[in-house]
Amino acid sequence: MDIRRLSEADKYMLYGLLLRRKRPADAELRVLEIMRAPLNLDQKIDAILALHRGLPGASPGEEEQTAELLRVGYGAGLRPDFPGRPKRRGRVVVADPHPEVTRLLSKCSLRWQLEFVQAETAKQALYLVRKLRARLLVCNLPMPPDDREAFARKCRERQSQIKLVFLAAPAPGERAAESGPPNLYRVLPKPINLNQLSEAMRELLES
């Protein structure tokens, strides 16, 4: 697969697809090392694809099947609809340098309505918010309280209807804020409570 022909948005989608693939435990550890290595996005994707080629039972057509998913619309935040399963309502950008929160959300009660896409930095998040027309952004990046509203405004400049959830560990002696400006963003304390996070997302999307 020649990833240089893909758009930046499709590269991020492909990266997310690769992170969700099932692998043996030793291969999963190697993927974690690749994720945390000082590599650019293309290099990370190439390294994970090379790892997959060396796995026992790897299919020669596996990369083409992944490319086909992008061509038919998976990379645009869409999955095939199945009878009895609600159609997806939109995309959520998860701003987090590590994939744990994205994986967690991919298992939550909203997983059939929403597609969760990881962005490793605030800059990548802003790019994907506009490119994917995201409905929601979940931010797990270190961000002082004074910067949250400014970041929310930048997101709104790129996608006027977007809502945000900030995950923040309060400083010693400080109680985490429970909400930001009405119907714009919420601030939830860490450690993450998945039920609380899912409910906050649902309320913002319905507001």
C-alpha positions as CSV (number, residue, x, y, z in Angstrom):
1,M,0.0,0.0,0.0
2,D,1.4,3.4,-1.0
3,I,0.3,5.6,1.9
4,R,1.9,8.7,0.2
5,R,-1.2,8.9,-2.0
6,L,-3.6,9.1,0.9
7,S,-4.8,12.4,2.3
8,E,-3.8,13.5,5.8
9,A,-7.3,12.6,7.1
10,D,-7.2,9.1,5.5
11,K,-3.7,8.6,7.0
12,Y,-5.1,9.3,10.5
13,M,-8.0,7.0,9.8
14,L,-5.6,4.2,8.6
15,Y,-3.5,4.7,11.7
16,G,-6.6,4.3,13.9
17,L,-7.6,1.1,12.0
18,L,-4.2,-0.4,12.5
19,L,-4.2,0.4,16.2
20,R,-7.5,-1.4,16.6
21,R,-6.3,-4.6,14.8
22,K,-6.0,-7.7,16.9
23,R,-2.4,-8.9,17.3
24,P,-0.4,-11.4,19.5
25,A,0.7,-9.9,22.8
26,D,4.4,-9.5,21.8
27,A,3.3,-7.7,18.6
28,E,1.0,-5.4,20.6
29,L,4.0,-4.4,22.8
30,R,6.0,-3.6,19.6
31,V,3.1,-1.5,18.3
32,L,3.1,0.5,21.6
33,E,6.9,1.1,21.2
34,I,6.3,2.3,17.6
35,M,3.5,4.7,18.8
36,R,5.7,6.2,21.4
37,A,8.8,6.5,19.2
38,P,9.9,9.9,17.8
39,L,8.5,9.1,14.3
40,N,6.2,11.0,12.0
41,L,2.8,9.6,11.1
42,D,4.0,8.0,7.8
43,Q,6.9,6.3,9.5
44,K,4.6,4.9,12.2
45,I,2.1,3.5,9.7
46,D,5.0,2.0,7.6
47,A,6.5,0.4,10.8
48,I,3.1,-1.1,11.8
49,L,2.4,-2.4,8.3
50,A,5.9,-4.0,8.2
51,L,5.2,-5.6,11.6
52,H,1.9,-7.1,10.3
53,R,3.6,-8.5,7.2
54,G,5.9,-10.5,9.5
55,L,3.2,-12.0,11.7
56,P,2.4,-15.7,11.3
57,G,-0.5,-16.3,9.0
58,A,-0.4,-12.8,7.5
59,S,-2.4,-12.6,4.2
60,P,-0.7,-11.1,1.1
61,G,-4.0,-9.3,0.4
62,E,-4.5,-7.9,3.9
63,E,-3.1,-4.4,3.1
64,E,-5.4,-4.2,0.1
65,Q,-8.4,-5.1,2.2
66,T,-7.5,-2.2,4.6
67,A,-7.1,0.1,1.6
68,E,-10.6,-1.0,0.3
69,L,-12.1,0.0,3.7
70,L,-10.8,3.5,3.1
71,R,-12.1,3.6,-0.4
72,V,-15.6,2.5,0.5
73,G,-16.0,5.2,3.2
74,Y,-14.7,3.7,6.5
75,G,-11.9,6.3,6.4
76,A,-14.6,9.0,6.2
77,G,-16.0,7.9,9.5
78,L,-18.6,5.5,8.1
79,R,-19.0,1.7,8.6
80,P,-21.4,-0.5,6.7
81,D,-24.9,-0.5,8.2
82,F,-26.4,-3.7,9.4
83,P,-30.1,-4.5,9.9
84,G,-31.2,-3.5,13.3
85,R,-28.1,-1.4,14.0
86,P,-28.5,2.4,14.3
87,K,-26.7,4.4,11.6
88,R,-23.7,6.4,12.7
89,R,-24.4,10.0,13.5
90,G,-21.0,11.6,13.2
91,R,-17.3,11.7,14.2
92,V,-15.6,12.4,17.4
93,V,-11.9,13.5,17.5
94,V,-10.1,12.3,20.6
95,A,-7.1,14.6,21.3
96,D,-4.6,12.3,23.2
97,P,-1.0,11.3,22.5
98,H,-1.8,7.7,23.6
99,P,-4.6,5.5,22.2
100,E,-6.1,4.3,25.5
101,V,-8.9,6.8,25.7
102,T,-9.8,6.3,22.0
103,R,-9.9,2.5,22.6
104,L,-12.0,3.0,25.7
105,L,-14.6,5.1,23.9
106,S,-14.7,2.7,21.0
107,K,-16.3,0.2,23.5
108,C,-18.8,2.6,25.0
109,S,-22.5,2.7,24.6
110,L,-22.2,5.3,21.8
111,R,-19.9,3.2,19.6
112,W,-22.6,2.4,17.0
113,Q,-23.6,6.1,16.5
114,L,-20.1,7.6,16.5
115,E,-16.7,7.0,15.0
116,F,-13.8,7.9,17.3
117,V,-10.6,9.2,15.7
118,Q,-7.4,9.8,17.6
119,A,-5.3,13.0,17.2
120,E,-2.0,13.1,19.0
121,T,-1.6,16.9,19.3
122,A,-3.9,19.9,19.5
123,K,-2.8,20.9,16.0
124,Q,-3.8,17.6,14.6
125,A,-7.1,17.8,16.5
126,L,-7.9,21.2,14.9
127,Y,-7.1,19.8,11.5
128,L,-9.3,16.8,11.9
129,V,-12.2,18.8,13.4
130,R,-12.4,20.7,10.1
131,K,-11.5,17.9,7.8
132,L,-14.0,15.3,9.3
133,R,-16.6,17.9,10.3
134,A,-16.5,16.4,13.8
135,R,-19.5,16.8,16.0
136,L,-17.5,16.4,19.2
137,L,-14.0,16.6,20.5
138,V,-12.7,14.8,23.6
139,C,-9.5,16.5,24.9
140,N,-7.1,14.6,27.1
141,L,-4.2,17.0,26.5
142,P,-2.5,18.9,29.3
143,M,-4.3,22.3,29.1
144,P,-4.5,25.1,31.7
145,P,-8.1,26.1,32.6
146,D,-7.6,29.5,31.0
147,D,-6.7,27.9,27.7
148,R,-9.8,25.6,27.4
149,E,-12.2,28.3,26.2
150,A,-9.7,29.6,23.7
151,F,-9.2,26.1,22.3
152,A,-12.9,25.6,22.2
153,R,-13.3,28.9,20.2
154,K,-10.6,27.7,17.7
155,C,-12.5,24.4,17.3
156,R,-15.8,26.4,16.7
157,E,-14.0,28.5,14.0
158,R,-13.4,25.3,12.1
159,Q,-16.7,23.5,12.9
160,S,-19.4,25.8,14.2
161,Q,-21.6,23.1,15.8
162,I,-18.8,21.2,17.6
163,K,-19.0,20.4,21.3
164,L,-16.1,19.5,23.6
165,V,-15.3,17.5,26.6
166,F,-12.1,18.2,28.5
167,L,-10.6,15.5,30.8
168,A,-8.5,17.2,33.5
169,A,-6.9,16.1,36.8
170,P,-7.5,18.9,39.3
171,A,-4.5,20.4,41.1
172,P,-4.1,19.5,44.8
173,G,-6.8,21.1,46.8
174,E,-8.7,22.1,43.7
175,R,-12.1,20.6,42.7
176,A,-12.4,19.9,38.9
177,A,-15.0,22.1,37.2
178,E,-18.1,20.1,36.1
179,S,-19.1,22.2,33.1
180,G,-17.9,25.1,30.9
181,P,-20.1,27.5,28.9
182,P,-23.6,26.1,28.5
183,N,-24.0,23.7,25.6
184,L,-20.3,24.2,24.5
185,Y,-18.1,22.1,26.6
186,R,-17.8,20.1,29.8
187,V,-14.8,19.5,32.1
188,L,-14.7,16.0,33.7
189,P,-12.2,14.9,36.4
190,K,-9.7,12.1,36.0
191,P,-9.4,9.2,36.5
192,I,-11.9,8.7,33.7
193,N,-15.4,7.4,34.5
194,L,-16.6,5.9,31.2
195,N,-20.3,6.1,32.2
196,Q,-19.9,9.7,33.2
197,L,-18.0,10.5,30.0
198,S,-20.6,8.7,27.8
199,E,-23.5,10.6,29.5
200,A,-21.7,14.0,29.1
201,M,-21.1,13.3,25.4
202,R,-24.7,12.3,24.9
203,E,-26.1,15.4,26.6
204,L,-23.8,17.7,24.5
205,L,-24.8,16.0,21.3
206,E,-28.5,16.3,22.1
207,S,-28.3,20.0,23.3
